[in-house]
Amino acid sequence: MLERVVKLVALTSGLIIVYILLGPLAPVNETLVGYSPNGFVSLAPPVFLSFSAFLALMTFIVLSVLFWGTKREWLNLLIEASGFSFVWLNYLNFYVVYEMWRPEMAVLPFFIEITYHNAGTTVSSLNFDFGQLVLLILAIKYLNEMRSKGRGVGTVDPQQIRGES
């Protein structure tokens, strides 16, 4: 078990580094200078992190659709590592947004409410939090794995007790 956790952490860390290195390839079509309470700042960090998180999410979705339920350990590790790397990059991006603009953020079930107070106006947005969704999907995956391992050697199938086949 510990060996699998070490592999998962190493693979997740490697994927995070790869996705961050791919961040500058983001197709940016807006100005890279925005206003924040601290003055003018470059919008590149949150745009690059958003793109990196998007790549991680797409990798997680594609791998999950293609290889969900496979018995190959390395494919399961890749699915899980891409999911955890997305979650990490997603919340890092929210942190960068917080540090740049200092909005009020409220974490709700499957949503994050972000409220900006600028120049006497208040703008509020409710953003769907894919990070929570991916964590839920990974939790379901782990629960299914634990249940399937629980039906292995030394357990009795209830259908056999009832005489069903």
SEGUKE-595629 format. One record per atom (N, C-alpha, C): x, y, z. Coordinates in steps of 0.02 Angstrom, whole numbers, plus 50000, padded with zeros to 5 digits. Example, Ala and Ser with C-alpha at 12.3 -4.5 7.8 and 13.67 -1.06 7.14 Angstrom:
<rs>
506604971650390/506154977550390/506604983550390/506424988850354/506844994750357/506455000250394/
</rs>
This chain:
<rs>
500414994050000/500005000050000/500435006350000/500955006350044/501385012150048/501755013249982/501955007749950/502305008249886/501855011549833/501215009849833/500735012749786/500645020249799/500625022149863/500565029249881/501175033149858/501765030349867/502375033649845/502375034549769/502175029349733/502125029849660/501625035149640/501055035449674/500535040249658/500785047449671/501115048549727/501375055249742/501905057249691/502355052649673/502875054249624/502575055749556/502095051749534/501785052849469/501375059249469/501025060649523/500645066949528/501105072949525/501655072649561/502145078149560/502435079149491/502605073749458/502875074249390/502365077249341/501745075049346/501225077849302/501115085249316/501125087249379/501045094349395/501595098449363/502205096049366/502765099649335/502675100149260/502475094549228/502365094549156/501815099449137/501245099349174/500685103749157/500875111049168/501265112649220/501475119549232/501935121749176/502375117349153/502815119149097/502425120249032/501845117049025/501435118048966/500985124248971/500945127249030/500525133049042/500655138948995/501285140748982/501405146348937/501165145248865/500955139248847/500685138148781/499945140048776/499685142848830/498975144748831/498835149948777/498285148948740/498105153948690/497785160048724/498195165148734/497975171148769/497735176248718/497105178348724/496855183448678/496635189748713/496795190348777/496635196448813/497285199848833/497225205948855/497835209548876/498125206048936/498765206148941/499105202748996/499235207449054/498885213049057/498965217549114/498275219249140/498165218049203/497515219649234/497615223649297/497075226549321/497115230549382/496935226449442/497295227149495/497145223949559/497215229149614/497015227649674/497115232449730/497845234349740/498305230149716/499015231449723/499295235449665/498885237549618/499105241049558/499015236649497/499375238249444/499315234249384/499745227949389/499455222349369/499805215949373/499735212149308/500165207449297/500125203249238/499595197849250/499185196649200/498685191449204/498965184549184/499595184349165/499885178149142/499855172449193/500035173549256/500025167849303/499345164349309/498785168049320/498155164349324/497945161249258/498105164549202/497925161649136/498325155349124/498965155449139/499385149549128/499175143849175/499025145449238/498805140249284/498125137349264/497675141649241/497025139249217/497115134349159/497555136049113/497685131749056/498005125149078/498465125549126/498785119449152/498265114949185/497815117949225/497295114049258/496815111149206/496665114949153/496235112449100/496555106249067/497195106549053/497535100749023/497505094649070/497595095849134/497555090349183/496845087449185/496345091749183/495645089449185/495485085349122/495705087849064/495575084149002/495925077349003/496535077049029/496895070749035/496515065949080/496275068549137/495885064349183/495255061749150/494895065949115/494265063849083/494395058549029/494885059848986/495035055148932/495265048348960/495725048549007/495965042249036/495415038549074/494985042249108/494425039049144/493935035749097/493785039249042/493315036348994/493605030148960/494235030448943/494545024948906/494725018948950/494965020349012/495265014949051/494945013949120/494345016449132/494025015549197/493905008049210/494095005749268/493974998749286/494504993949262/495034996449232/495564991949208/495924988849268/496214983149257/496594979749310/497334981549308/497534985449259/498244987449254/498394992949305/498874991649348/499034996249402/499275003049376/499705002949325/499985009349302/499455013749269/498955010849237/498415014949209/497975017849265/497845013849316/497475016549373/497865022049408/498515021149414/498935026449444/498925032749401/498935031949336/498925037749291/498255041449296/497705037749300/497045040949308/497035044849374/497245041749428/497225044949493/497705050849497/498305050149469/498795055549471/498555061449430/498245060249372/497995065949333/497425069449370/497015065549405/496485068649445/496755072749502/497225070049539/497525073749595/497925079849570/498255079249514/498625085049488/498145090549467/497565088649438/497065093649421/496815097249484/496665093349536/496405096349598/496925101149626/497545099149627/498075103449655/498145109849613/498165109149547/498225115149504/497605119549507/497025116549514/496395120349518/496405124849580/496585122049638/496575126049698/497175130749702/497725129049671/498285133849665/498065139849624/497675138649571/497425144149530/496955148649570/496505145649610/496075149749653/496485153849703/497035151049728/497475154649774/497805160549738/498035159449678/498355164949640/497855170549627/497245168649608/496715173749598/496595177549663/496585174049719/496485177449783/497055182249798/497665179949787/498245184249801/498265190449756/498035189749694/498075195449648/497525200649660/496905198449671/496345203149675/496015203549743/496195199249789/495915199149857/495155199149859/494825194749821/494095194349825/493895190349887/493255190649903/492995186249954/492815179649920/493025174049948/492875167549919/492515163349971/491975160249949/491605155649993/491555148949957/491805143849990/491775137149961/491115133949981/490725132149931/490075128949940/490115121949911/489625117649924/489635111149892/489605111749815/490145109749783/490225109849710/490265116749679/490295121949718/490345128849692/490825132849735/491105138049705/491485143149741/491195149849722/490965153549772/490705160249760/491265165149769/491385169149718/491915174149719/491595181049714/491725185349762/491445192049763/492015197149761/491995201449710/492495206649701/492195213349724/492585217149762/492375223849783/492885228849753/492695232149698/493145236849665/492785243449653/493095248849673/492855255649658/492125256549678/491935254049735/491255255049759/490735250449729/490935246049683/490455241349654/490625234349678/490115230149679/490215223249700/489995218649644/490445214249624/490295209349572/490375202449604/489855198449597/489875191749626/489785186549571/490155181149576/490085175749527/490085169049564/489685164549539/489635157849566/489955153049516/490535150249534/490915145949489/490845138649509/490705134449459/490675127249472/491385124949488/491455121049541/492105118849564/492225111649541/492585111049485/492735104449459/493205100549505/493585104049547/494035100749594/493655096249642/493095098749669/492685094649714/492385088749677/492185089749614/491895084349575/492415078849563/493015080749545/493545075849533/493715072149598/493735075749655/493855072349719/493305067249734/492685068949719/492135064349729/492195058249685/492375059249622/492475053649575/493035049149599/493595052149622/494145048049648/493945044349711/493545047449755/493315044049815/492875038049797/492435038849747/492015033249724/492455027749696/492965029549658/493425024649629/493775020649685/494005024149737/494335020649792/493855016249831/493235018549841/492745014449875/492585008149836/492525008749770/492395002949728/492984998049730/493595000649731/494184996349736/494194992649803/494024996149857/494024992949923/493484987649927/492904988949898/492364983849898/492564977749857/492874978949799/493064973149758/493624969149791/494064972249827/494584968649863/494294964949923/493754967649951/493424964450008/493064958049987/492924957149923/492584951149899/493074945749878/493694946649896/494214941949876/494224935749920/494824933249933/494924927149971/494694928250043/494344923250069/494134923550139/493464926750151/493124928850098/492464931750107/491944927150076/491344927850100/490794923750075/490324928150035/490154925849976/489684929449933/488974927949957/488574933249972/487884932049996/487454927949948/487594928249883/487204924349835/487344916849843/487944915049863/488104908049874/487744905349936/487654909549986/487304907450047/486574905950031/486274910249989/485574909349972/485464903949919/485994901249892/485934895949842/485834898549772/485954905149762/485884908049695/486544907549658/486504907349592/487124907049553/487184912949508/
</rs>
